[in-house]
């Protein structure tokens, strides 16, 4: 046992010195092999855990750099999309400018609808009928607002607003709002299939407005009082005079296809004393064909349930024709009959203008109302219609304008497709399917706690989002083109503004990317300073400890020489 071994003081001292040197040499060699002077918390707890914290934050920021880099690419993709869309907008401007330069024989506005607007808002129409809150009281059975609406074809609808019509549809019959009144009016107008083709709306100041569905001089609206009315919705109660409005034709030089029959003296006004052209049992029916479509037979037999008698005038025949036209889906709103009671002439014409408009009228009855009789030589089957009308071109160079309008529409389609394709990694800052901005908002985190970030709100820059509308009128009028150009100018302003916004955001994100990279380098350097070993110093220590170890071994050998002398004596 070691306790039975006796070592001299010099030997024991040399042995301890060699053990210390060996420990120091092991430590130095470990530092040289790992490159660190702090390899665990045992080496230096403060430095070890501080270095670990710095490394963790550096790692977190490094992970965020990927998101920041993707954000930069997403912004650049959106900015490139804006650049491409701007080029398409500029091309559309060029197309519209070219269309405007293609002058027509006549310039002007498009056709308008017939409009009648109430003189007063519902809330101010009658101090006796309102409580000042913009409502009317229909709680009593005697309370009602009634009026008759008639369109250009003579079709009419009597609108009645009372408790029986409003029950279950409004919150309070004693306080019926203008919006609730408007809803009921439109419901009654649309419910009557053969009623007036008119829609109602409210102006910004709360007045009722009635508008024809057709445009041009063919369109008209007439509002008449009904004697039973006790409430005023802006036109007066039961005693107001009838109000009539008509639309305005386009002033672009376009014309409509029109077939006018020969004057029929018998259909002239009865005031002239002439004899009627139709007697009981007579048949003045005609066939009407729009374009190359199927023909429609108009029944003009006297004595049928139609409003046609032996004493019919040209206007009576016109009303009978329009009644049947409005009952035909293919002709309704596209064909209209006119009459001249003085000459007895009846005309059939299209409501639209243009070179593509054509109407053909032939007789289908045994009696003549100006289009002849249904002799074999005049039947449509033989292709020998009595008269054929064709619309003129809407203006000189109309075809060129129409072609440019098509180019314009194609460019708007390309704008939408360009916006839809401007995505990066699944994020599109230029397009979203709905209206919620959150659909294409890009969130970029700048620190590990997400307390520093940038939310990049996307936009909807398809054609609709930019406020660009398709050219529906073939650029027939200068006003249509000027409207399109105004929309394009507004779109350009939006694109430039958004491009500036994206540019500013890109600068912010790139700045944060550079900042994060530098902070990561600072953190890594600080962590290394706390735990890394000085390799030069450790190499010098290793050399010195090796020398010390050799000297220690030599000293131990000298300390043992006395014992070796005793050994020689024993031998």
C-alpha positions in Angstrom: 0.0 0.0 0.0 1.1 3.5 -0.6 1.1 4.3 3.1 3.9 1.7 3.5 6.0 3.4 0.9 8.3 6.1 2.2 9.2 8.9 -0.2 11.7 11.6 0.5 10.5 15.2 0.8 12.3 16.1 -2.4 10.7 13.2 -4.3 7.2 14.0 -3.1 7.6 17.6 -4.0 8.8 16.7 -7.5 5.9 14.3 -7.9 3.3 16.9 -7.0 5.0 19.3 -9.4 4.8 16.8 -12.2 1.0 16.1 -11.5 0.2 19.9 -11.7 2.1 20.2 -14.9 0.3 17.2 -16.4 -3.1 18.8 -15.5 -2.2 22.1 -17.0 -0.9 20.4 -20.1 -4.2 18.5 -20.5 -6.2 21.7 -20.2 -4.0 23.4 -22.7 -4.3 20.5 -25.2 -8.1 20.5 -24.8 -8.2 24.2 -25.6 -5.9 23.7 -28.6 -8.1 20.9 -29.9 -11.5 22.7 -29.4 -10.4 26.3 -30.0 -12.3 27.3 -26.9 -11.2 28.3 -23.4 -14.7 27.8 -22.0 -16.2 24.5 -23.1 -18.7 24.0 -20.3 -20.3 25.9 -17.5 -17.7 24.4 -15.2 -15.0 26.3 -17.0 -16.7 29.8 -16.5 -20.4 29.9 -15.8 -20.9 33.6 -16.5 -19.1 33.5 -19.9 -20.6 30.2 -20.9 -24.3 31.2 -20.4 -23.8 34.7 -21.7 -22.2 33.3 -24.9 -25.0 30.8 -25.2 -27.7 33.6 -25.0 -25.9 35.6 -27.7 -25.7 32.6 -29.9 -29.4 31.9 -29.5 -30.4 35.4 -30.5 -28.0 35.3 -33.4 -29.7 32.1 -34.6 -33.2 33.6 -34.2 -32.2 36.6 -36.3 -30.6 34.3 -38.9 -33.9 32.5 -39.3 -35.8 35.8 -39.7 -33.4 36.7 -42.5 -35.1 34.1 -44.8 -38.5 35.8 -44.3 -37.0 39.2 -44.8 -35.4 38.0 -48.0 -38.7 36.6 -49.3 -40.4 39.9 -48.4 -37.9 41.8 -50.6 -38.5 39.4 -53.5 -42.3 39.7 -53.1 -42.1 43.5 -53.2 -39.8 43.4 -56.2 -42.3 41.1 -58.0 -45.2 43.5 -57.2 -43.1 46.4 -58.4 -42.3 44.7 -61.6 -46.0 43.9 -62.0 -46.9 47.6 -61.6 -44.3 48.5 -64.3 -45.8 46.0 -66.7 -49.4 47.1 -65.9 -48.3 50.8 -66.5 -47.1 49.8 -69.9 -50.5 48.2 -70.7 -52.3 51.3 -69.4 -50.1 53.5 -71.6 -51.0 51.2 -74.6 -54.7 51.5 -73.8 -54.3 55.3 -73.6 -52.7 55.2 -77.1 -55.6 53.1 -78.4 -58.2 55.5 -76.9 -56.3 58.5 -78.3 -56.2 56.9 -81.7 -60.0 56.2 -81.5 -60.6 59.8 -80.6 -58.6 61.0 -83.5 -60.7 58.8 -85.8 -63.3 61.5 -86.3 -66.9 60.7 -87.1 -69.4 62.7 -89.2 -71.0 63.7 -86.0 -69.8 63.7 -82.4 -71.7 63.9 -79.2 -73.1 62.0 -76.3 -74.5 58.5 -76.0 -78.3 57.9 -75.8 -79.8 58.6 -72.4 -82.7 57.1 -70.5 -85.9 58.8 -69.6 -85.8 60.1 -66.0 -88.4 61.6 -63.7 -87.2 62.8 -60.3 -89.5 63.8 -57.5 -89.5 67.5 -56.6 -89.2 66.8 -52.9 -87.5 64.2 -50.7 -89.8 61.8 -48.9 -88.8 63.3 -45.6 -89.9 66.8 -46.7 -92.7 66.0 -49.1 -95.5 66.7 -46.7 -95.2 68.2 -43.2 -98.5 66.5 -42.3 -97.4 63.1 -43.3 -93.9 62.9 -41.7 -92.5 63.2 -38.2 -89.3 64.9 -39.5 -87.2 61.8 -39.4 -87.6 60.9 -43.0 -90.4 58.4 -42.5 -94.1 58.2 -43.5 -97.0 56.8 -41.4 -98.9 53.9 -43.1 -100.4 52.4 -39.9 -104.0 53.3 -40.8 -105.9 51.3 -43.5 -106.7 54.6 -45.2 -103.0 55.6 -45.5 -101.7 55.0 -49.0 -99.4 56.5 -51.6 -100.5 55.5 -55.1 -99.5 56.5 -58.6 -99.4 55.1 -62.1 -96.2 54.5 -64.0 -96.3 54.1 -67.8 -93.5 53.4 -70.3 -93.0 54.3 -74.0 -94.9 51.2 -75.2 -98.0 52.1 -73.2 -97.5 49.4 -70.6 -98.4 50.7 -67.2 -98.2 49.6 -63.5 -100.2 51.2 -60.7 -98.0 51.3 -57.6 -99.7 51.3 -54.2 -97.9 51.7 -50.9 -100.2 50.9 -48.0 -100.3 48.8 -44.9 -101.5 45.6 -46.8 -98.4 45.8 -49.1 -95.9 46.7 -46.4 -97.1 44.4 -43.6 -94.3 42.0 -42.6 -91.8 43.8 -44.8 -91.0 46.9 -42.6 -90.0 47.3 -39.0 -92.6 49.9 -38.1 -95.7 50.8 -40.2 -95.9 54.1 -38.5 -92.4 55.0 -39.5 -91.7 53.6 -43.0 -88.3 54.8 -44.3 -87.6 56.0 -47.8 -85.4 52.8 -48.5 -88.4 50.6 -47.5 -90.7 52.6 -49.8 -88.2 52.3 -52.6 -87.9 48.5 -52.1 -91.7 48.1 -52.3 -92.0 50.3 -55.4 -89.4 48.3 -57.3 -91.0 45.0 -56.2 -94.3 46.1 -57.7 -92.7 47.4 -60.9 -90.8 44.1 -61.5 -93.7 41.9 -60.4 -96.0 42.9 -63.3 -94.6 41.0 -66.2 -96.3 43.2 -68.8 -96.1 46.3 -66.8 -94.0 49.5 -67.2 -90.3 48.7 -67.9 -89.1 51.3 -65.4 -86.9 51.1 -62.3 -86.9 53.4 -59.2 -84.0 54.7 -57.2 -83.2 57.4 -54.6 -81.1 60.5 -55.2 -78.4 61.5 -52.8 -80.8 64.0 -51.2 -83.6 61.4 -50.7 -85.8 62.0 -53.8 -87.5 59.2 -55.8 -86.2 58.9 -59.3 -87.9 56.8 -62.0 -85.8 55.6 -65.0 -86.7 53.8 -68.2 -84.8 50.6 -69.0 -84.5 51.7 -72.6 -82.5 54.6 -74.0 -83.0 57.1 -76.7 -86.1 58.9 -77.9 -88.0 55.6 -77.8 -87.7 55.6 -74.0 -90.3 57.5 -71.9 -91.7 57.5 -68.4 -95.0 58.9 -67.3 -96.1 59.4 -63.7 -99.8 60.0 -63.0 -101.8 60.6 -59.8 -104.3 58.1 -58.4 -107.3 59.6 -56.8 -107.2 57.4 -53.7 -103.7 58.5 -52.7 -103.5 60.2 -49.3 -99.7 60.2 -48.8 -97.1 62.2 -50.7 -93.8 60.6 -51.8 -92.5 63.7 -53.5 -94.9 64.2 -56.4 -97.8 65.5 -54.4 -100.9 63.6 -53.2 -104.0 62.7 -55.3 -104.1 65.9 -57.4 -100.7 66.3 -59.1 -100.5 66.8 -62.8 -99.1 64.0 -64.9 -95.3 64.2 -65.4 -93.7 62.8 -68.6 -90.0 62.5 -69.6 -88.4 61.0 -72.7 -84.8 59.8 -73.4 -82.4 61.5 -75.8 -80.9 59.8 -78.9 -77.2 59.5 -79.3 -75.7 62.4 -81.1 -73.0 60.4 -82.8 -74.5 60.2 -86.3 -76.0 56.8 -85.9 -79.4 55.9 -87.4 -81.9 53.1 -86.8 -83.3 50.6 -89.3 -86.8 51.7 -90.2 -89.6 50.4 -92.4 -92.5 52.7 -93.2 -95.6 51.4 -94.8 -97.5 53.2 -97.5 -100.0 55.7 -96.2 -103.4 54.0 -95.6 -106.1 56.6 -95.8 -108.5 54.4 -93.9 -106.1 54.5 -90.9 -106.0 58.3 -90.8 -107.5 60.1 -87.9 -111.3 59.7 -87.8 -111.4 63.4 -87.5 -110.6 63.6 -91.2 -113.8 61.9 -92.1 -112.1 59.1 -94.1 -113.3 55.5 -94.1 -111.6 52.9 -92.0 -109.2 50.6 -93.8 -110.4 47.6 -91.8 -113.9 46.2 -91.4 -115.2 43.6 -89.0 -113.5 40.2 -89.8 -110.7 41.8 -91.8 -107.1 40.6 -91.2 -104.3 43.1 -91.5 -101.7 40.9 -89.8 -98.0 41.4 -90.5 -94.7 39.5 -90.0 -91.7 41.2 -88.4 -88.2 39.9 -88.7 -85.2 41.4 -86.7 -82.0 40.8 -88.6 -81.7 37.3 -89.8 -83.7 35.8 -86.8 -87.0 34.1 -86.8 -90.0 36.1 -87.9 -92.9 37.0 -85.5 -96.4 37.2 -86.7 -98.3 40.2 -85.4 -102.1 39.4 -85.2 -104.1 42.3 -86.5 -107.5 40.7 -87.0 -110.5 42.9 -86.3 -112.9 41.4 -83.8 -110.4 39.5 -81.8 -109.6 40.2 -78.2 -107.0 42.7 -79.3 -107.7 46.5 -78.8 -108.6 46.8 -82.5 -111.9 47.6 -84.0 -113.3 48.5 -87.4 -112.9 52.2 -86.4 -109.2 51.7 -85.8 -106.7 54.6 -86.5 -103.0 54.2 -87.3 -102.3 54.8 -83.6 -104.7 52.0 -82.6 -102.9 49.6 -84.9 -99.5 50.8 -83.5 -100.7 50.1 -79.9 -101.8 46.6 -80.9 -98.4 45.9 -82.6 -96.4 47.2 -79.6 -98.5 45.1 -77.2 -97.5 41.9 -79.1 -93.9 43.0 -79.5 -93.5 43.5 -75.8 -94.9 40.0 -75.2 -92.2 38.5 -77.4 -88.8 37.9 -75.7 -86.8 38.1 -79.0 -88.3 41.5 -80.0 -89.1 43.2 -76.7 -87.0 46.4 -76.3 -85.5 45.9 -79.8 -88.4 46.8 -82.1 -91.0 49.5 -81.8 -94.0 50.6 -83.9 -94.8 54.2 -84.7 -97.9 55.8 -86.3 -99.0 59.0 -88.0 -102.7 59.5 -87.6 -102.7 62.3 -90.2 -101.4 60.2 -93.1 -102.4 56.8 -91.8 -98.8 55.5 -92.1 -97.3 52.9 -89.8 -93.6 52.5 -89.2 -91.6 49.6 -87.7 -88.1 50.3 -86.6 -85.3 49.1 -84.4 -84.5 50.8 -81.1 -80.7 50.4 -81.6 -78.6 52.2 -84.1 -75.8 51.0 -86.3 -74.9 49.2 -89.5 -75.8 45.9 -88.1 -79.5 46.8 -87.5 -82.0 45.4 -90.0 -85.8 44.9 -89.9 -88.0 43.2 -92.4 -91.8 43.6 -92.5 -94.2 41.7 -94.8 -97.9 41.2 -94.8 -99.4 38.1 -93.3 -103.1 38.9 -93.8 -105.6 39.3 -96.5 -106.1 43.0 -95.9 -103.6 45.8 -96.5 -102.6 48.3 -93.8 -99.8 49.7 -96.0 -97.5 46.6 -96.3 -99.5 44.9 -99.0 -101.4 41.6 -98.7 -100.1 38.1 -98.2 -99.8 37.3 -101.9 -97.4 34.4 -102.6 -94.9 36.8 -104.2 -94.6 38.8 -101.0 -94.2 36.1 -98.4 -91.0 35.9 -96.4 -90.6 32.3 -97.5 -90.0 33.5 -101.0 -87.5 36.0 -99.7 -89.5 38.9 -101.2 -90.4 41.0 -98.2 -92.4 44.2 -98.8 -89.7 46.4 -97.3 -86.3 45.9 -95.6 -84.7 48.5 -93.5 -81.0 48.7 -92.6 -79.2 50.9 -90.1 -76.6 53.2 -91.3 -73.1 53.2 -89.9 -73.0 55.0 -86.6 -70.4 57.4 -88.0 -67.6 57.6 -90.5 -64.9 55.2 -89.6 -67.2 53.4 -87.1 -65.7 50.0 -87.9 -62.2 51.4 -87.1 -63.5 52.7 -83.8 -65.2 49.4 -83.1 -61.9 47.6 -83.8 -60.0 50.0 -81.5 -62.6 49.4 -78.8 -62.0 45.7 -79.0 -58.2 46.3 -78.7 -59.0 48.5 -75.7 -61.0 45.7 -74.1 -58.3 43.1 -74.8 -55.7 45.4 -73.1 -58.0 45.6 -70.0 -58.1 41.8 -69.9 -54.3 41.7 -70.1 -54.1 44.2 -67.2 -56.2 41.8 -65.0 -54.1 38.8 -66.0 -50.9 40.7 -65.3 -52.1 41.6 -61.8 -53.1 38.0 -61.1 -49.6 36.7 -62.2 -47.5 39.1 -60.1 -47.1 36.8 -57.1 -44.0 35.4 -55.3 -44.0 32.4 -53.1 -47.8 32.4 -53.0 -48.2 36.1 -52.0 -49.6 38.5 -54.6 -49.5 42.2 -53.5 -51.4 43.3 -56.7 -54.5 41.0 -56.7 -57.0 39.5 -54.3 -60.2 37.7 -55.1 -62.3 39.5 -52.5 -62.5 42.9 -50.9 -60.7 42.2 -47.6 -57.1 43.7 -47.6 -56.0 40.9 -45.3 -56.2 38.5 -48.2 -52.9 39.8 -49.7 -51.2 41.6 -46.7 -47.5 40.5 -46.2 -46.2 40.4 -42.6 -42.4 40.7 -42.2 -40.9 40.2 -38.7 -37.7 42.0 -37.8 -37.0 40.6 -34.4 -37.4 37.3 -32.6 -40.3 38.5 -30.5 -42.2 40.0 -33.5 -42.5 43.3 -31.7 -40.7 44.9 -34.6 -42.4 44.2 -38.0 -43.8 45.6 -41.2 -47.3 44.8 -42.6 -47.3 45.4 -46.3 -50.9 45.9 -47.4 -51.6 44.6 -50.9 -53.9 46.2 -53.5 -56.4 45.0 -56.1 -54.9 46.3 -59.3 -56.9 44.3 -61.9 -58.9 46.3 -64.4 -61.9 46.6 -62.1 -59.7 47.6 -59.1 -58.1 50.3 -61.1 -61.5 51.7 -62.1 -61.2 50.7 -65.7 -64.5 49.7 -67.5 -64.8 47.7 -70.7 -65.8 49.8 -73.8 -69.4 48.7 -74.3 -70.4 51.2 -77.0 -67.7 50.4 -79.5 -66.3 54.0 -78.9 -69.2 55.3 -80.9 -69.2 58.7 -79.2 -66.3 61.0 -78.2 -67.8 61.1 -74.7 -67.3 57.4 -74.3 -63.7 57.7 -75.3 -63.0 60.7 -73.0 -64.6 58.8 -70.1 -62.2 55.9 -70.8 -59.2 58.2 -71.0 -60.2 59.8 -67.7 -60.3 56.3 -66.1 -56.9 55.5 -67.6 -55.4 58.7 -66.2 -56.8 57.9 -62.8 -55.3 54.4 -63.0 -51.9 55.8 -63.9 -52.0 58.0 -60.8 -52.9 55.0 -58.7 -50.1 52.9 -60.1 -47.5 55.7 -59.6 -48.6 56.2 -56.0 -48.5 52.5 -55.2 -45.1 52.1 -56.9 -43.8 54.9 -54.6 -45.3 53.1 -51.6 -43.7 49.8 -52.5 -40.4 51.6 -53.2 -40.5 53.1 -49.7 -41.3 49.7 -48.1 -38.6 48.0 -50.1 -36.0 50.5 -48.7 -37.2 49.8 -45.1 -37.0 46.0 -45.6 -33.6 46.2 -47.2 -32.3 48.5 -44.5 -33.5 46.0 -41.8 -31.9 43.1 -43.7 -28.5 44.9 -43.6 -29.0 45.8 -40.0 -29.9 42.2 -39.0 -26.8 40.9 -40.8 -24.6 43.3 -38.9 -26.2 42.6 -35.6 -25.8 38.8 -36.2 -22.1 39.4 -36.8 -21.8 41.5 -33.6 -23.6 38.8 -31.6 -21.4 36.0 -33.0 -18.2 38.0 -32.3 -19.3 38.8 -28.8 -20.1 35.2 -28.1 -16.7 34.1 -29.5 -14.8 36.6 -27.4 -16.3 35.1 -24.3 -15.4 31.5 -24.9 -12.8 31.2 -27.7 -9.2 30.5 -26.7 -6.1 32.5 -27.9 -4.4 29.8 -30.0 -1.0 31.6 -29.9 -1.1 31.8 -26.1 -2.2 28.2 -25.7 0.5 27.0 -28.1 3.1 28.9 -26.1 1.7 27.4 -22.9 1.8 23.9 -24.3 5.5 24.3 -25.2 6.4 25.7 -21.8 4.5 23.0 -20.0 6.3 20.3 -22.1 9.6 21.8 -21.0 8.5 22.0 -17.4 7.4 18.4 -17.5 10.8 17.3 -18.8 12.6 19.3 -16.1 10.3 17.8 -13.5 11.2 14.3 -14.6 14.9 15.1 -14.4 14.5 16.6 -10.9 12.6 13.5 -9.8 15.5 11.3 -11.1 18.0 13.4 -9.1 15.9 13.2 -5.9 16.0 9.4 -6.2 19.8 9.1 -6.6 20.4 8.8 -2.8 18.2 5.8 -2.6 20.0 4.3 -5.6 23.4 4.7 -3.7 22.0 2.6 -0.8 20.9 0.0 -3.3 24.5 -0.2 -4.6 25.9 -0.8 -1.1 23.3 -3.6 -0.6 24.6 -5.3 -3.7 
